[in-house]
Amino acid sequence: MDMTLADVARFADNFGRVANATEVLLARDTRKTGPVISRAVVGALVGRGISVVDFGVISTPALFRESLTRGRPAVMVTASHNEPEYNGLKFIVDGKGIDRSSFDQVAGPARWELSPLRQGSVRRSMTTSYADDLVKRFGEGSCDGVKVALDLGGGAAITHAVPLLRRLGCLVTSMNDAPGVFSRRVDPTADELALLRRMVKTKECDVGLAFDCDGDRLVIVDDAGNKRTGDYMLTLALAQILAESKEKSVVVSVDTTQAVDIVAGEVGAKVLRSKVGEANVVSKMFENGARLGGEGSSGGLIDGSFNYCRDSLLAALTIIRALKRKGRKAYGEVKSFQQHRVAVALPQSKALRAIKVLAERSKGADTTDGVKIWLSKRSWVLIRASGTEDVVRVSAEAETASKASDATRAYSAKLKELCR
């Protein structure tokens, strides 16, 4: 929806009330509208008597980490992976995104409370513990000599990535490192990353990393200059963590690759599936006491021992350390499946009925989110209705790209036929 500054102030004021906060942390990504939206957030919170700690430009994972370690609610001004003309707000409590009930209250009507006797304050914080905490986790010099190419995308990862990687011993080359200058698609999963792929090959790098605007999404380019999928990246990172830990469960969204099941099965861990969406993954992690989770579509690793959000640098360092220990053969440790996704424009009421029919006709179908139908032991199709648009999202996975695209085409046709 379109968001005015009055809406921003209302959301921020409601959040201060819902979080019952005396102090709120604030940060933003590099979009040009970030400063004015941040000021509207500050004005609403200070007017409620709440003190604000403003970190300026840092990544979403860095702010989640600060919220977790400080025990303070937080507001991130960002539209995440959406294009630069958009902006928005992410609300965080105790290092986690707010739940649906809290969201409904934040997005609800204003409940302004004028209180001249209570006035908050605002102070600027120039540092976070995020990079230091990652260095402690992985160790100074633990990635010594690994050659890394970075496409920072003009986004908030600029504030952390280069100095952090150099502290760990990486040899770093970066591009698109001017804050707020966007020379490619903000979402790295939607861009060809041609310049990064060329840089990896020209500089003979071990890996390339591409970030989105708020620094929570990650795409990797392998040593041959191939852009790998988010599902592959998540599987590779999880494989390293599971091999070194005693974790017995992993939570991933229902549209995440089956390669995760293969990796988990090799170490005796089980895979639990949630509805699509980071908040749904995190919620199921808590329900089942799982430390690890993620969403393949966005290249999102979630490790609750460090952060309860997609953390691109945590995933990147997990993979870089594997490259340091095993060399480039680490890329071949996990199986890569092919996925294809399409959106089919259909009226929501008809679409929901059609999805129900498909579920009833498909023995053993998974109805966690829409309907997921296994076509063979190594291929599936997922049909989900959008909650906000008259659109049905059809995703398929198979061992070849042609089989995946054939599945989306066949089930898109079935949907249209059922909706006539």
Beta strands, then each sheet from edge to edge (+ up, - down):
strand 1: 23-28
strand 2: 51-57
strand 3: 74-77
strand 4: 89-93
strand 5: 96-97
strand 6: 122-124
strand 7: 147-151
strand 8: 171-175
strand 9: 207-211
strand 10: 218-221
strand 11: 249-253
strand 12: 270-274
strand 13: 292-295
strand 14: 300-303
strand 15: 338-345
strand 16: 371-376
strand 17: 379-385
strand 18: 391-398
sheet 1: 5+ 4- 3+ 1+ 2+ 6+
sheet 2: 8+ 7+ 9+ 10-
sheet 3: 12+ 11+ 13+ 14-
sheet 4: 15+ 18- 17+ 16-
end
